[in-house]
Amino acid sequence: MVVRPYRALTRLWNLPYFLPTKWRGWIKMPTLEFKGKQHIYAHHLTVPYSPLVPDPQRSHPPPAHVADSGPVSEDNLIIHGDNLRALKALLPRYAGKIKCIYIDPPYNTGNGGWAYDDNVNSPLMQAWLKDNGPVDNEDLERHDKWLCMIWPRLQLLRELLAEDGIIFVSIDDNEQHHLRMLLDEIFGESNFVASFVWEGTAKNDARFVSVGHDYIHTYAKSVDRVKTNSGRWRVLKEGIEDIQKCVEVLKERHGDDYQSISMGLKDWYKSLPRNHKSWQHRHYRCVDSEGVYFPGDISWPGGGGPRYDVLHPVTRKPVTVPAGGWRFPDEEKMRAAIQANRVHFADTEVGVPNLKRYLHETTEQVLTSVFYQDRRAAHQNLRRIIGDIKFEYPKDERVIGRLIETVTSNRDIILDSFAGSGTTAHATLALNKVDGGNRRFILVECEEYADTITAERVRRVIGGVLGTKDDASRDGMGGSFTYCTLGSPFDAESLLSGDSLPKFETLAVFLLYTAAGLSLEPKALRTSRNGQRFYQTKTIDFYLYYEPNIEWLRSDKAMLTPERAKKIKKIGRPAIVFGAGKYLSQHNLTDMGIKFCQLPYELFKDG
């Protein structure tokens, strides 16, 4: 693998940040090169379309809410099947509609023995994959294979994401640096939002350093649209409910003796472990009739504020003026604050008063980029829900829930194409239970446990889990989902390798559907054989170099030549081109705004 800048200047200066915005487009950022990239660069466009087939018996509740056949209803979805094909199957209905994507792809630790088996239409690629079987620590090209796996999936995920949508990708040190560069290339460096660091548990058996954290790389499809539509991100402070419950118990014990209640609250904070969610709010240590508060600074910001006498309410002597002067510009506003019970006085006039800042007035906070959540709790919770199963490293629904809470609202759709144990669905249902929302989830899982673990967890969360401490989990969170499998794909290779080749219009309609999720009748094509452009959307042109003639297809007439590429570039619109091959590198084509998709190789073998 190598980092390759498009322009030598980018090695010397970070010029785009010093140039006017209108000039930045011609300077390209560095990209990550890896073995196989040229073959999978546009593979997401040629993945065959497979219909979603509902399975009423595995859906919940079965089978009334979904028909035995026909289109999938507007329901939550759990899809069992390869996630590349599943993402392609979702495009026609969900392209540009997913508000939040969370994925937890394989970390490529070298211990999983996973095999990359996407059916890429390249004999060189297929031979390479065949000769280099399951990926493990001995495979010197395991990083290249992982990048080949994740590239087309990220491309399709971006197509599914709404313009103001957000994608979160969990990863660890094995691939996080490579993933970050791919995300920069696919989503745009300017759309990077943050990289969260999730600290889990320490490992005392580490040889050198105990690495107990993961990363969550976060990108927007368009940061500008997120700023316009979403405003500032805020989440409810964790641990507040426990503080309020503690105060209620203390009130039952001490009545209106707020001094004793405050002392009891301080003792409660001292008893908490440091990783308890309420411990971070321990500065909210005082209680009065209005609620829990902390005594905040009452001085003029930056110093130099007004100085005047303020009498202590008990001793009736002037209190000590803060060094920076009073926050309130005149005595009248100070008196109003005192009458409103917003000023916390010391026991005597010697102490400087404070300003009361109530917990219930600041229940929201901005997300922090580093946080702690013990991963063992997620595993224990999963076992409480569906029993003693073997499932390593499930994600925590509370962490995923906070991410979803931050970026979604009532009717948004959340997608997880590496669903695992179903944490994302659990988090979505729990959030809906709290705020009365109607968010929907779409899960995709390729493993055999899609029904017995992924879907089963969601079934039990919906219906209720006996023996859990959490009221919502015990009572059930409500909801439903449609369980689907993937039907037989419309296979271009079988379509094109028969005794009779399809007409130009027939193939063009098929490719348009598989590449862009557009369903058209052949007569709806805006065919222009001059230049082979066969369809235009508002933003993209589609080209096909094809005639139903084997000899023609084996000639240069079926190739994307430099002359043809120049003509396409001159039009000035992004283009997707299908053909037998190309005489330009994808780097050059990318600069020209062209994505190339190779037609199936079987066509061009000697008969």
C-alpha positions as CSV (number, residue, x, y, z in Angstrom):
1,M,0.0,0.0,0.0
2,V,1.1,3.5,-0.7
3,V,-0.2,7.0,-0.2
4,R,-0.2,8.7,-3.6
5,P,-0.8,12.5,-3.9
6,Y,-2.4,13.6,-7.2
7,R,-0.2,16.7,-7.2
8,A,3.5,16.9,-6.1
9,L,2.7,20.2,-4.5
10,T,0.6,18.5,-1.9
11,R,3.8,16.9,-0.5
12,L,5.3,20.3,0.2
13,W,2.4,22.5,1.3
14,N,-1.1,22.0,2.6
15,L,-2.1,24.5,-0.1
16,P,-6.0,24.1,-0.1
17,Y,-6.3,25.7,3.3
18,F,-4.5,28.8,2.1
19,L,-6.3,29.2,-1.2
20,P,-9.6,30.8,-1.9
21,T,-12.4,28.2,-1.9
22,K,-13.1,28.6,-5.6
23,W,-9.5,27.5,-6.4
24,R,-9.3,24.5,-4.2
25,G,-11.0,22.0,-6.6
26,W,-8.0,21.6,-8.8
27,I,-5.7,20.4,-6.0
28,K,-6.5,16.8,-5.0
29,M,-5.8,15.3,-1.7
30,P,-3.6,12.1,-1.2
31,T,-5.3,8.8,-1.7
32,L,-4.5,5.3,-0.5
33,E,-3.3,2.8,-3.1
34,F,-3.7,-1.0,-2.4
35,K,-3.5,-4.2,-4.3
36,G,-6.8,-4.9,-6.1
37,K,-8.1,-1.3,-5.9
38,Q,-8.3,-0.9,-9.7
39,H,-10.5,-4.0,-9.9
40,I,-12.9,-3.0,-7.1
41,Y,-13.0,0.7,-7.7
42,A,-16.4,0.6,-9.4
43,H,-17.4,-2.9,-8.2
44,H,-20.3,-1.6,-6.2
45,L,-21.9,-0.5,-9.5
46,T,-21.8,-4.0,-11.0
47,V,-23.0,-6.0,-8.0
48,P,-26.1,-7.9,-9.2
49,Y,-29.4,-6.7,-7.9
50,S,-31.2,-9.2,-5.6
51,P,-34.8,-8.7,-4.4
52,L,-35.7,-8.8,-0.7
53,V,-37.9,-11.8,0.1
54,P,-39.9,-11.5,3.3
55,D,-40.0,-14.5,5.7
56,P,-43.2,-14.2,7.7
57,Q,-42.4,-17.0,10.1
58,R,-39.2,-15.3,11.3
59,S,-40.7,-11.8,11.3
60,H,-42.1,-10.4,14.5
61,P,-45.0,-10.6,15.0
62,P,-45.7,-13.3,12.5
63,P,-47.3,-13.4,10.1
64,A,-50.2,-10.9,9.9
65,H,-48.2,-7.7,9.4
66,V,-46.4,-8.8,6.3
67,A,-47.6,-10.7,3.2
68,D,-46.1,-14.0,2.1
69,S,-45.1,-12.4,-1.1
70,G,-44.9,-9.0,-2.7
71,P,-42.9,-5.9,-1.7
72,V,-41.5,-5.4,1.7
73,S,-43.7,-3.2,3.9
74,E,-42.6,0.0,5.5
75,D,-41.3,-1.8,8.6
76,N,-38.1,-2.3,10.5
77,L,-36.0,-4.8,8.5
78,I,-33.6,-7.6,9.5
79,I,-31.9,-9.0,6.3
80,H,-30.1,-12.3,6.3
81,G,-27.5,-12.4,3.5
82,D,-24.3,-11.0,2.1
83,N,-24.2,-7.3,3.1
84,L,-22.8,-6.1,-0.3
85,R,-25.8,-7.7,-2.1
86,A,-28.2,-6.5,0.6
87,L,-27.0,-2.9,0.3
88,K,-27.5,-3.0,-3.4
89,A,-31.0,-4.5,-2.8
90,L,-31.8,-1.5,-0.6
91,L,-30.8,1.2,-3.1
92,P,-34.0,1.4,-5.1
93,R,-36.1,2.2,-2.1
94,Y,-33.7,3.8,0.4
95,A,-31.1,5.6,-1.6
96,G,-30.6,9.0,0.0
97,K,-33.0,8.3,2.9
98,I,-30.8,6.8,5.7
99,K,-30.2,9.4,8.4
100,C,-27.7,7.4,10.5
101,I,-25.4,4.5,9.7
102,Y,-23.5,2.6,12.3
103,I,-21.3,-0.3,11.3
104,D,-18.8,-2.5,13.2
105,P,-16.9,-4.3,10.4
106,P,-14.3,-7.0,11.0
107,Y,-11.3,-5.5,12.6
108,N,-8.9,-7.7,10.6
109,T,-6.9,-8.8,13.7
110,G,-5.4,-11.7,11.8
111,N,-7.1,-14.2,14.1
112,G,-10.5,-14.6,12.4
113,G,-9.5,-16.5,9.3
114,W,-12.1,-14.7,7.2
115,A,-12.1,-15.0,3.4
116,Y,-12.8,-12.1,1.0
117,D,-15.0,-13.7,-1.6
118,D,-16.8,-10.8,-3.4
119,N,-17.3,-11.9,-7.1
120,V,-15.2,-9.2,-8.8
121,N,-15.2,-9.4,-12.6
122,S,-11.5,-9.7,-13.1
123,P,-9.6,-12.9,-13.7
124,L,-6.5,-11.5,-12.1
125,M,-8.4,-10.6,-9.0
126,Q,-10.1,-14.0,-8.8
127,A,-6.8,-15.8,-9.2
128,W,-5.2,-13.7,-6.5
129,L,-8.0,-14.4,-4.1
130,K,-8.0,-18.1,-4.9
131,D,-4.2,-18.4,-4.3
132,N,-4.4,-16.5,-1.0
133,G,-7.2,-18.1,0.9
134,P,-8.5,-17.2,4.4
135,V,-6.9,-14.1,5.8
136,D,-4.7,-14.6,8.9
137,N,-1.6,-13.1,10.5
138,E,0.7,-14.9,8.0
139,D,-1.0,-13.2,5.1
140,L,1.2,-10.3,4.1
141,E,-1.7,-8.9,1.9
142,R,-4.4,-9.1,4.5
143,H,-4.7,-5.3,4.7
144,D,-5.1,-5.1,0.9
145,K,-7.9,-7.7,1.1
146,W,-9.6,-6.0,4.0
147,L,-9.6,-2.7,2.0
148,C,-10.9,-4.5,-1.1
149,M,-13.8,-5.8,1.1
150,I,-14.7,-2.5,2.8
151,W,-14.3,-0.2,-0.3
152,P,-17.5,-1.2,-2.3
153,R,-19.5,-1.4,0.9
154,L,-18.6,2.2,1.9
155,Q,-19.5,3.3,-1.6
156,L,-23.0,1.8,-1.3
157,L,-23.4,3.1,2.2
158,R,-22.7,6.6,1.0
159,E,-25.4,6.3,-1.7
160,L,-27.9,5.2,0.9
161,L,-27.0,8.1,3.3
162,A,-29.2,11.2,3.3
163,E,-27.6,14.5,2.4
164,D,-27.7,15.5,6.1
165,G,-26.9,11.9,7.2
166,I,-24.0,10.7,9.4
167,I,-22.0,7.5,9.3
168,F,-20.2,6.0,12.4
169,V,-17.6,3.2,11.8
170,S,-16.1,1.3,14.7
171,I,-12.5,0.0,14.2
172,D,-9.3,-0.7,16.1
173,D,-5.6,-0.1,15.5
174,N,-5.3,-2.8,12.9
175,E,-7.1,-0.8,10.2
176,Q,-8.1,2.5,11.6
177,H,-5.4,4.5,9.8
178,H,-6.3,2.8,6.4
179,L,-10.0,3.2,7.0
180,R,-9.6,6.9,7.8
181,M,-7.9,7.5,4.4
182,L,-10.7,5.5,2.6
183,L,-13.4,7.6,4.3
184,D,-11.5,10.8,3.3
185,E,-11.5,9.6,-0.3
186,I,-15.1,8.4,-0.4
187,F,-16.9,10.9,1.8
188,G,-14.5,13.8,1.4
189,E,-11.9,15.1,3.9
190,S,-14.0,18.2,4.5
191,N,-16.9,16.0,5.7
192,F,-14.9,14.4,8.6
193,V,-16.7,15.2,11.9
194,A,-14.7,13.4,14.6
195,S,-13.0,10.2,15.8
196,F,-14.3,9.0,19.1
197,V,-12.1,6.9,21.4
198,W,-14.1,4.3,23.3
199,E,-12.1,3.1,26.3
200,G,-13.3,-0.3,27.3
201,T,-11.4,-2.5,29.7
202,A,-7.7,-2.9,30.7
203,K,-5.9,-6.1,29.8
204,N,-3.3,-7.2,32.3
205,D,-2.0,-9.9,30.0
206,A,-0.7,-7.4,27.4
207,R,2.9,-7.9,26.5
208,F,3.8,-4.2,26.3
209,V,0.9,-1.8,26.6
210,S,-2.7,-2.6,27.6
211,V,-4.8,-1.4,24.6
212,G,-8.4,-1.3,25.7
213,H,-9.9,1.2,23.3
214,D,-11.6,1.3,19.9
215,Y,-12.2,4.2,17.5
216,I,-15.5,5.4,16.0
217,H,-14.7,7.4,12.8
218,T,-17.5,9.8,12.1
219,Y,-18.3,11.4,8.7
220,A,-21.2,13.4,7.3
221,K,-22.3,13.1,3.7
222,S,-22.4,16.9,3.7
223,V,-21.2,18.8,6.7
224,D,-22.8,21.9,5.4
225,R,-26.2,20.2,5.2
226,V,-25.8,18.8,8.7
227,K,-25.0,22.3,10.0
228,T,-28.1,23.7,8.3
229,N,-30.6,20.9,9.2
230,S,-29.3,19.6,12.6
231,G,-27.7,22.6,14.3
232,R,-25.7,21.8,17.4
233,W,-25.5,18.2,18.6
234,R,-26.6,17.6,22.2
235,V,-27.4,14.5,24.3
236,L,-28.9,14.0,27.7
237,K,-26.3,13.8,30.4
238,E,-25.9,10.3,31.7
239,G,-26.3,9.7,35.4
240,I,-28.8,12.5,36.0
241,E,-31.7,10.1,36.8
242,D,-29.7,8.3,39.5
243,I,-28.9,11.7,41.1
244,Q,-32.6,12.6,41.1
245,K,-33.6,9.2,42.6
246,C,-31.0,9.6,45.4
247,V,-32.4,13.1,46.2
248,E,-35.9,11.7,46.4
249,V,-34.8,9.1,48.9
250,L,-33.1,11.7,51.0
251,K,-36.2,14.0,50.9
252,E,-38.3,11.1,52.3
253,R,-35.7,10.7,55.1
254,H,-35.1,14.4,55.9
255,G,-38.1,16.3,54.7
256,D,-37.3,20.0,54.1
257,D,-33.9,19.9,55.8
258,Y,-32.0,20.8,52.7
259,Q,-28.7,21.0,54.6
260,S,-29.0,17.3,55.6
261,I,-30.1,16.4,52.1
262,S,-27.1,18.1,50.6
263,M,-24.8,16.3,53.1
264,G,-26.4,13.0,52.2
265,L,-25.9,13.7,48.5
266,K,-22.2,14.5,49.0
267,D,-21.8,11.2,50.9
268,W,-23.5,9.3,48.1
269,Y,-21.1,10.8,45.5
270,K,-18.2,9.6,47.7
271,S,-19.5,6.1,47.7
272,L,-19.6,5.8,43.9
273,P,-16.9,4.2,41.8
274,R,-15.2,6.6,39.4
275,N,-16.7,5.0,36.3
276,H,-20.3,5.5,37.6
277,K,-22.2,7.8,35.2
278,S,-23.3,10.1,38.1
279,W,-19.8,10.6,39.4
280,Q,-18.9,13.1,36.7
281,H,-21.7,15.4,38.0
282,R,-20.5,15.4,41.6
283,H,-20.1,19.2,41.6
284,Y,-23.9,19.3,41.7
285,R,-23.7,18.8,45.5
286,C,-26.3,21.2,46.9
287,V,-30.0,21.0,47.2
288,D,-32.8,23.5,47.8
289,S,-36.5,23.8,47.2
290,E,-35.9,24.3,43.5
291,G,-33.7,21.2,43.0
292,V,-30.0,20.1,42.8
293,Y,-27.4,22.7,41.9
294,F,-23.8,23.5,42.1
295,P,-22.4,26.8,43.4
296,G,-20.9,28.5,40.3
297,D,-18.7,31.5,39.8
298,I,-20.4,34.9,40.4
299,S,-17.6,37.1,39.3
300,W,-17.4,39.3,36.2
301,P,-15.9,37.3,33.3
302,G,-12.3,38.4,32.8
303,G,-12.2,40.6,35.8
304,G,-12.8,44.3,36.2
305,G,-16.4,44.0,37.1
306,P,-18.5,46.4,39.3
307,R,-17.9,46.5,43.1
308,Y,-20.7,47.3,45.5
309,D,-22.0,46.1,48.9
310,V,-24.1,43.0,49.2
311,L,-25.4,42.1,52.6
312,H,-25.3,38.6,54.0
313,P,-28.9,37.4,54.6
314,V,-28.2,36.3,58.2
315,T,-25.4,38.5,59.6
316,R,-26.6,41.6,57.6
317,K,-22.9,42.5,57.0
318,P,-21.3,43.1,53.6
319,V,-20.0,39.9,52.1
320,T,-16.6,39.6,50.5
321,V,-16.6,40.9,46.9
322,P,-15.0,38.5,44.4
323,A,-11.6,39.5,43.0
324,G,-13.0,40.1,39.5
325,G,-16.0,42.1,40.7
326,W,-19.7,41.1,40.6
327,R,-21.2,39.4,37.6
328,F,-24.3,41.6,37.8
329,P,-23.7,45.1,36.5
330,D,-25.7,46.9,39.1
331,E,-27.2,46.4,42.6
332,E,-30.7,46.2,41.3
333,K,-30.0,43.1,39.2
334,M,-28.1,41.5,42.1
335,R,-31.1,42.1,44.4
336,A,-33.4,40.5,41.8
337,A,-31.1,37.4,41.7
338,I,-31.1,37.1,45.5
339,Q,-34.9,37.5,45.6
340,A,-35.2,34.7,43.0
341,N,-33.1,32.5,45.3
342,R,-30.3,32.2,42.7
343,V,-27.4,33.2,45.0
344,H,-25.7,30.7,47.3
345,F,-24.3,32.4,50.4
346,A,-21.5,31.1,52.6
347,D,-22.2,30.6,56.3
348,T,-20.8,34.0,57.2
349,E,-20.1,37.3,55.3
350,V,-16.4,36.3,55.0
351,G,-17.0,33.8,52.2
352,V,-17.7,34.9,48.6
353,P,-21.2,34.0,47.4
354,N,-21.8,31.8,44.4
355,L,-24.4,31.6,41.6
356,K,-26.8,28.6,41.7
357,R,-26.7,26.5,38.5
358,Y,-29.4,23.9,38.6
359,L,-29.0,20.4,37.2
360,H,-32.5,20.4,35.6
361,E,-31.6,23.5,33.6
362,T,-28.6,21.9,32.0
363,T,-29.7,18.3,31.2
364,E,-28.0,18.3,27.8
365,Q,-24.3,18.3,26.9
366,V,-22.1,18.1,23.9
367,L,-20.6,14.7,23.0
368,T,-17.0,14.2,24.2
369,S,-14.5,12.5,21.9
370,V,-13.1,10.2,24.6
371,F,-15.4,8.2,26.8
372,Y,-15.4,5.1,29.0
373,Q,-17.9,2.2,28.9
374,D,-16.9,-1.2,30.2
375,R,-17.4,-3.7,27.4
376,R,-18.1,-6.6,29.8
377,A,-21.4,-5.0,30.7
378,A,-22.6,-5.4,27.1
379,H,-21.7,-9.1,27.1
380,Q,-23.5,-9.7,30.4
381,N,-26.6,-7.9,29.1
382,L,-26.7,-10.0,26.0
383,R,-26.6,-13.2,28.1
384,R,-29.4,-11.9,30.2
385,I,-31.5,-11.3,27.1
386,I,-31.0,-14.6,25.1
387,G,-29.1,-16.9,27.5
388,D,-25.7,-18.4,27.6
389,I,-24.6,-18.1,24.0
390,K,-21.1,-17.8,22.4
391,F,-20.9,-14.3,21.0
392,E,-17.7,-12.4,21.5
393,Y,-17.4,-8.6,21.9
394,P,-21.0,-7.4,21.4
395,K,-21.3,-3.6,21.2
396,D,-23.1,-1.7,24.1
397,E,-26.6,-0.5,23.2
398,R,-26.1,2.5,25.5
399,V,-23.1,3.8,23.5
400,I,-24.8,3.2,20.2
401,G,-28.0,4.7,21.5
402,R,-26.2,8.0,22.4
403,L,-24.8,8.2,18.9
404,I,-28.2,7.6,17.4
405,E,-29.8,10.1,19.8
406,T,-27.4,12.8,18.8
407,V,-28.0,12.7,15.0
408,T,-31.6,11.5,14.6
409,S,-35.1,12.6,15.3
410,N,-38.6,11.1,15.3
411,R,-39.0,9.3,12.0
412,D,-35.4,8.8,10.8
413,I,-34.0,5.5,9.5
414,I,-30.9,3.9,11.1
415,L,-28.9,1.2,9.2
416,D,-26.4,-1.3,10.4
417,S,-25.0,-3.6,7.7
418,F,-22.7,-5.5,10.1
419,A,-25.4,-6.2,12.6
420,G,-23.8,-8.9,14.8
421,S,-25.9,-9.4,17.9
422,G,-28.5,-6.7,17.0
423,T,-27.2,-3.9,19.2
424,T,-28.2,-1.2,16.9
425,A,-31.9,-2.3,16.7
426,H,-31.9,-2.6,20.6
427,A,-30.6,0.9,20.9
428,T,-33.1,2.3,18.4
429,L,-36.1,0.6,20.1
430,A,-34.8,1.8,23.6
431,L,-34.5,5.4,22.3
432,N,-38.0,5.3,20.9
433,K,-39.3,4.0,24.2
434,V,-37.8,7.0,26.0
435,D,-38.8,9.8,23.7
436,G,-41.8,8.4,22.0
437,G,-40.1,8.4,18.6
438,N,-40.8,6.3,15.6
439,R,-37.3,5.7,14.3
440,R,-36.8,2.6,12.1
441,F,-33.9,0.3,11.8
442,I,-32.5,-1.8,9.0
443,L,-30.1,-4.6,10.0
444,V,-28.0,-6.8,7.7
445,E,-26.2,-10.0,8.9
446,C,-24.6,-12.6,6.7
447,E,-23.8,-15.2,9.4
448,E,-26.1,-18.2,10.2
449,Y,-26.9,-16.7,13.6
450,A,-28.9,-13.9,11.9
451,D,-32.1,-15.6,13.1
452,T,-31.0,-17.3,16.4
453,I,-29.0,-14.3,17.8
454,T,-29.6,-11.1,15.8
455,A,-33.3,-11.4,15.3
456,E,-33.9,-13.3,18.5
457,R,-32.4,-10.6,20.6
458,V,-34.8,-8.0,18.9
459,R,-37.8,-10.3,19.4
460,R,-37.1,-10.5,23.1
461,V,-36.4,-6.8,23.5
462,I,-39.7,-6.1,21.8
463,G,-41.7,-8.5,23.9
464,G,-39.8,-8.1,27.3
465,V,-37.1,-10.0,29.1
466,L,-38.0,-11.4,32.5
467,G,-35.4,-11.0,35.3
468,T,-33.8,-7.8,34.0
469,K,-33.3,-4.8,36.3
470,D,-34.2,-2.3,33.6
471,D,-38.0,-1.5,33.5
472,A,-38.1,-1.0,29.8
473,S,-36.3,-4.3,29.0
474,R,-38.5,-6.2,31.4
475,D,-41.8,-4.7,30.2
476,G,-40.8,-4.8,26.5
477,M,-40.0,-1.9,24.1
478,G,-42.7,-2.7,21.6
479,G,-42.3,-2.6,17.8
480,S,-42.1,-5.1,15.0
481,F,-39.7,-6.1,12.1
482,T,-39.8,-7.9,8.8
483,Y,-37.2,-10.7,8.4
484,C,-35.9,-11.0,4.9
485,T,-33.6,-13.1,2.8
486,L,-32.1,-12.2,-0.6
487,G,-33.7,-13.7,-3.7
488,S,-31.8,-14.9,-6.7
489,P,-29.7,-12.2,-8.3
490,F,-30.2,-10.9,-11.8
491,D,-26.8,-12.1,-13.0
492,A,-25.1,-10.1,-15.8
493,E,-22.7,-13.0,-16.6
494,S,-25.5,-15.5,-17.2
495,L,-27.4,-12.8,-19.1
496,L,-24.5,-12.1,-21.4
497,S,-23.0,-15.6,-21.9
498,G,-26.0,-17.2,-23.5
499,D,-26.4,-18.3,-27.1
500,S,-28.0,-15.0,-28.0
501,L,-26.8,-11.7,-26.7
502,P,-29.4,-9.2,-25.4
503,K,-30.4,-6.1,-27.3
504,F,-28.6,-2.8,-26.4
505,E,-31.7,-1.5,-24.8
506,T,-32.3,-4.6,-22.7
507,L,-28.7,-4.6,-21.3
508,A,-28.8,-0.9,-20.7
509,V,-32.0,-1.1,-18.6
510,F,-30.4,-3.9,-16.6
511,L,-27.2,-2.0,-15.9
512,L,-29.0,1.2,-15.1
513,Y,-31.0,-0.7,-12.4
514,T,-27.9,-2.5,-10.9
515,A,-25.7,0.6,-11.0
516,A,-28.2,3.3,-9.8
517,G,-31.3,1.5,-8.6
518,L,-33.4,3.1,-11.4
519,S,-36.2,1.0,-12.8
520,L,-37.2,1.9,-16.4
521,E,-38.8,0.4,-19.4
522,P,-36.5,0.2,-22.5
523,K,-38.6,2.7,-24.3
524,A,-37.9,5.3,-21.6
525,L,-34.1,5.3,-22.4
526,R,-32.8,8.5,-23.9
527,T,-30.6,6.5,-26.2
528,S,-27.9,8.3,-28.1
529,R,-25.8,5.8,-30.1
530,N,-23.6,8.8,-31.1
531,G,-21.2,8.4,-28.2
532,Q,-23.1,5.5,-26.6
533,R,-24.8,7.7,-23.9
534,F,-28.0,5.9,-23.1
535,Y,-29.4,7.8,-20.1
536,Q,-29.2,11.0,-18.1
537,T,-30.3,11.9,-14.6
538,K,-30.1,15.4,-13.3
539,T,-26.6,14.8,-12.2
540,I,-25.1,11.8,-14.0
541,D,-24.7,10.6,-17.6
542,F,-24.6,6.8,-18.3
543,Y,-22.6,5.3,-21.2
544,L,-22.5,1.8,-22.7
545,Y,-20.1,0.6,-25.3
546,Y,-21.9,-2.5,-26.5
547,E,-23.4,-4.2,-29.5
548,P,-24.9,-7.7,-29.5
549,N,-22.0,-9.0,-31.5
550,I,-19.1,-11.0,-30.1
551,E,-16.5,-9.9,-32.6
552,W,-17.5,-6.2,-32.0
553,L,-17.2,-6.7,-28.3
554,R,-13.7,-8.1,-28.7
555,S,-12.6,-5.1,-30.6
556,D,-11.5,-1.6,-29.6
557,K,-15.0,-0.4,-30.4
558,A,-16.1,-1.8,-27.0
559,M,-13.3,0.0,-25.1
560,L,-13.2,3.4,-23.3
561,T,-10.5,5.1,-25.2
562,P,-8.7,8.4,-24.4
563,E,-10.6,10.1,-27.2
564,R,-13.9,9.0,-25.9
565,A,-13.0,10.0,-22.3
566,K,-12.0,13.5,-23.5
567,K,-15.4,13.9,-25.2
568,I,-17.2,12.8,-22.0
569,K,-15.1,15.2,-19.9
570,K,-15.8,18.1,-22.3
571,I,-19.6,17.7,-21.6
572,G,-18.8,18.6,-18.0
573,R,-21.0,16.2,-16.2
574,P,-20.1,13.2,-14.0
575,A,-20.4,9.9,-15.9
576,I,-20.6,6.2,-15.4
577,V,-19.3,4.2,-18.3
578,F,-19.8,0.5,-19.0
579,G,-17.5,-1.3,-21.5
580,A,-15.2,-4.2,-22.2
581,G,-12.2,-2.4,-21.0
582,K,-10.4,1.0,-20.7
583,Y,-7.1,2.4,-21.9
584,L,-6.8,4.9,-19.0
585,S,-6.0,4.4,-15.3
586,Q,-8.8,5.0,-12.9
587,H,-6.8,7.9,-11.4
588,N,-7.0,9.7,-14.7
589,L,-10.7,8.9,-15.1
590,T,-11.4,10.1,-11.6
591,D,-9.9,13.5,-12.5
592,M,-12.2,13.5,-15.5
593,G,-15.3,12.8,-13.4
594,I,-15.7,9.3,-14.9
595,K,-16.4,5.9,-13.1
596,F,-15.7,2.9,-15.3
597,C,-17.5,-0.5,-14.9
598,Q,-16.2,-3.5,-16.8
599,L,-18.7,-5.8,-18.4
600,P,-18.4,-9.5,-17.4
601,Y,-15.2,-11.1,-18.6
602,E,-16.9,-14.2,-19.9
603,L,-17.9,-12.2,-22.9
604,F,-14.4,-11.7,-24.2
605,K,-12.9,-15.1,-23.9
606,D,-12.2,-16.9,-27.2
607,G,-15.0,-19.2,-28.1
